Amino acid sequence: MNRQQQIEHFLLAAHRVAVARLKAQPGKAEEVRRQLSRWRRDAGLKRSKVYLDEWDALLGAGPDQLEQVVCAADEHAAVLRSVSPMSILLTQKERAELLRASRTA
């Protein structure tokens, strides 16, 4: 597996964990929305506005719809995962474990 595939594997695994957390604790969606708000205030994220808008809509649609779109195997899902506010739902330990698993996959 090349480096890009490892990154994509990691991002998919991380989003599966984050979506599971949202399903178990729906209130966590507000943390993700706050992250989106912070990013919108940042000057350098103007090119990603369309994706931030989509993330906002997906959060409003609920965790099942979010999972269907973001954990899909298509290119659009991969792009969404690369500009995702969901990382705030994972601990450093979880990130490290997923990254290690991606490197050995």
Phi and psi in degrees as GROMACS dihedral restraints (atoms count N, CA, C in turn):
[ dihedral_restraints ]
;  ai    aj    ak    al  type     phi  dphi    fc
    3     4     5     6     1   -79.4    20    10
    4     5     6     7     1   174.0    20    10
    6     7     8     9     1   -59.9    20    10
    7     8     9    10     1   -43.4    20    10
    9    10    11    12     1   -63.2    20    10
   10    11    12    13     1   -40.1    20    10
   12    13    14    15     1   -64.7    20    10
   13    14    15    16     1   -37.3    20    10
   15    16    17    18     1   -62.8    20    10
   16    17    18    19     1   -42.6    20    10
   18    19    20    21     1   -63.4    20    10
   19    20    21    22     1   -45.7    20    10
   21    22    23    24     1   -64.2    20    10
   22    23    24    25     1   -39.1    20    10
   24    25    26    27     1   -61.9    20    10
   25    26    27    28     1   -45.6    20    10
   27    28    29    30     1   -60.4    20    10
   28    29    30    31     1   -48.3    20    10
   30    31    32    33     1   -62.6    20    10
   31    32    33    34     1   -39.8    20    10
   33    34    35    36     1   -65.3    20    10
   34    35    36    37     1   -46.3    20    10
   36    37    38    39     1   -61.9    20    10
   37    38    39    40     1   -41.7    20    10
   39    40    41    42     1   -63.7    20    10
   40    41    42    43     1   -39.3    20    10
   42    43    44    45     1   -71.3    20    10
   43    44    45    46     1   -31.6    20    10
   45    46    47    48     1   -64.4    20    10
   46    47    48    49     1   -41.2    20    10
   48    49    50    51     1   -65.1    20    10
   49    50    51    52     1   -45.2    20    10
   51    52    53    54     1   -63.4    20    10
   52    53    54    55     1   -41.5    20    10
   54    55    56    57     1   -65.4    20    10
   55    56    57    58     1   -40.8    20    10
   57    58    59    60     1   -60.4    20    10
   58    59    60    61     1   -38.7    20    10
   60    61    62    63     1   -65.7    20    10
   61    62    63    64     1   -40.7    20    10
   63    64    65    66     1   -62.9    20    10
   64    65    66    67     1   -39.3    20    10
   66    67    68    69     1   -65.2    20    10
   67    68    69    70     1   -39.3    20    10
   69    70    71    72     1   -76.8    20    10
   70    71    72    73     1   -30.9    20    10
   72    73    74    75     1  -135.7    20    10
   73    74    75    76     1    78.0    20    10
   75    76    77    78     1   -53.8    20    10
   76    77    78    79     1   -26.9    20    10
   78    79    80    81     1   -63.9    20    10
   79    80    81    82     1   -19.5    20    10
   81    82    83    84     1   -63.7    20    10
   82    83    84    85     1   -20.3    20    10
   84    85    86    87     1   -58.8    20    10
   85    86    87    88     1   -30.9    20    10
   87    88    89    90     1   -66.0    20    10
   88    89    90    91     1   -35.5    20    10
   90    91    92    93     1   -61.3    20    10
   91    92    93    94     1   -42.3    20    10
   93    94    95    96     1   -66.5    20    10
   94    95    96    97     1   -41.0    20    10
   96    97    98    99     1   -62.4    20    10
   97    98    99   100     1   -38.1    20    10
   99   100   101   102     1   -65.2    20    10
  100   101   102   103     1   -37.7    20    10
  102   103   104   105     1   -62.0    20    10
  103   104   105   106     1   -44.9    20    10
  105   106   107   108     1   -58.0    20    10
  106   107   108   109     1   -42.6    20    10
  108   109   110   111     1   -61.8    20    10
  109   110   111   112     1   -42.7    20    10
  111   112   113   114     1   -62.1    20    10
  112   113   114   115     1   -43.7    20    10
  114   115   116   117     1   -63.9    20    10
  115   116   117   118     1   -37.7    20    10
  117   118   119   120     1   -62.8    20    10
  118   119   120   121     1   -31.5    20    10
  120   121   122   123     1   -74.9    20    10
  121   122   123   124     1   -22.5    20    10
  123   124   125   126     1   -73.5    20    10
  124   125   126   127     1   130.8    20    10
  126   127   128   129     1   -63.4    20    10
  127   128   129   130     1   -33.0    20    10
  129   130   131   132     1   -79.9    20    10
  130   131   132   133     1     0.7    20    10
  132   133   134   135     1  -104.2    20    10
  133   134   135   136     1    20.0    20    10
  135   136   137   138     1   -63.3    20    10
  136   137   138   139     1   -36.1    20    10
  138   139   140   141     1   -66.0    20    10
  139   140   141   142     1   -24.0    20    10
  141   142   143   144     1   -93.0    20    10
  142   143   144   145     1     5.4    20    10
  144   145   146   147     1   -53.4    20    10
  145   146   147   148     1   -43.1    20    10
  147   148   149   150     1   -61.0    20    10
  148   149   150   151     1   -36.4    20    10
  150   151   152   153     1   -74.5    20    10
  151   152   153   154     1   -37.6    20    10
  153   154   155   156     1   -64.5    20    10
  154   155   156   157     1   -38.9    20    10
  156   157   158   159     1   -62.5    20    10
  157   158   159   160     1   -40.7    20    10
  159   160   161   162     1   -66.3    20    10
  160   161   162   163     1   -40.5    20    10
  162   163   164   165     1   -60.6    20    10
  163   164   165   166     1   -42.2    20    10
  165   166   167   168     1   -60.0    20    10
  166   167   168   169     1   -44.3    20    10
  168   169   170   171     1   -65.2    20    10
  169   170   171   172     1   -40.9    20    10
  171   172   173   174     1   -64.6    20    10
  172   173   174   175     1   -39.5    20    10
  174   175   176   177     1   -62.9    20    10
  175   176   177   178     1   -36.6    20    10
  177   178   179   180     1   -71.7    20    10
  178   179   180   181     1   -25.4    20    10
  180   181   182   183     1   -78.5    20    10
  181   182   183   184     1   -16.1    20    10
  183   184   185   186     1   102.7    20    10
  184   185   186   187     1   161.3    20    10
  186   187   188   189     1   -65.1    20    10
  187   188   189   190     1   -30.6    20    10
  189   190   191   192     1   -68.0    20    10
  190   191   192   193     1   -45.7    20    10
  192   193   194   195     1   -66.1    20    10
  193   194   195   196     1   -41.8    20    10
  195   196   197   198     1   -58.1    20    10
  196   197   198   199     1   -46.8    20    10
  198   199   200   201     1   -60.9    20    10
  199   200   201   202     1   -43.4    20    10
  201   202   203   204     1   -59.7    20    10
  202   203   204   205     1   -41.2    20    10
  204   205   206   207     1   -79.7    20    10
  205   206   207   208     1   -49.5    20    10
  207   208   209   210     1   -78.4    20    10
  208   209   210   211     1   -27.4    20    10
  210   211   212   213     1   -98.4    20    10
  211   212   213   214     1    12.7    20    10
  213   214   215   216     1   -70.6    20    10
  214   215   216   217     1   166.5    20    10
  216   217   218   219     1   -96.4    20    10
  217   218   219   220     1    13.8    20    10
  219   220   221   222     1   -96.0    20    10
  220   221   222   223     1   172.5    20    10
  222   223   224   225     1   -65.6    20    10
  223   224   225   226     1   -38.0    20    10
  225   226   227   228     1   -61.6    20    10
  226   227   228   229     1   -42.8    20    10
  228   229   230   231     1   -62.1    20    10
  229   230   231   232     1   -40.7    20    10
  231   232   233   234     1   -61.9    20    10
  232   233   234   235     1   -40.2    20    10
  234   235   236   237     1   -65.4    20    10
  235   236   237   238     1   -45.2    20    10
  237   238   239   240     1   -58.9    20    10
  238   239   240   241     1   -41.6    20    10
  240   241   242   243     1   -64.0    20    10
  241   242   243   244     1   -29.1    20    10
  243   244   245   246     1   -78.6    20    10
  244   245   246   247     1   -15.7    20    10
  246   247   248   249     1  -124.6    20    10
  247   248   249   250     1    49.4    20    10
  249   250   251   252     1  -102.0    20    10
  250   251   252   253     1   136.5    20    10
  252   253   254   255     1   -86.5    20    10
  253   254   255   256     1     0.9    20    10
  255   256   257   258     1   -72.9    20    10
  256   257   258   259     1   -15.0    20    10
  258   259   260   261     1   -60.5    20    10
  259   260   261   262     1   -22.9    20    10
  261   262   263   264     1   -67.8    20    10
  262   263   264   265     1   -11.7    20    10
  264   265   266   267     1   -87.2    20    10
  265   266   267   268     1    -5.6    20    10
  267   268   269   270     1  -106.4    20    10
  268   269   270   271     1   147.0    20    10
  270   271   272   273     1   -82.4    20    10
  271   272   273   274     1   164.2    20    10
  273   274   275   276     1   -60.3    20    10
  274   275   276   277     1   -38.9    20    10
  276   277   278   279     1   -63.4    20    10
  277   278   279   280     1   -43.8    20    10
  279   280   281   282     1   -62.5    20    10
  280   281   282   283     1   -43.3    20    10
  282   283   284   285     1   -59.5    20    10
  283   284   285   286     1   -46.0    20    10
  285   286   287   288     1   -62.4    20    10
  286   287   288   289     1   -42.5    20    10
  288   289   290   291     1   -65.1    20    10
  289   290   291   292     1   -42.7    20    10
  291   292   293   294     1   -66.5    20    10
  292   293   294   295     1   -39.1    20    10
  294   295   296   297     1   -65.2    20    10
  295   296   297   298     1   -43.1    20    10
  297   298   299   300     1   -60.5    20    10
  298   299   300   301     1   -44.1    20    10
  300   301   302   303     1   -64.2    20    10
  301   302   303   304     1   -35.5    20    10
  303   304   305   306     1   -68.8    20    10
  304   305   306   307     1   -34.4    20    10
  306   307   308   309     1   -70.0    20    10
  307   308   309   310     1   -27.3    20    10
  309   310   311   312     1   -99.1    20    10
  310   311   312   313     1    -4.6    20    10
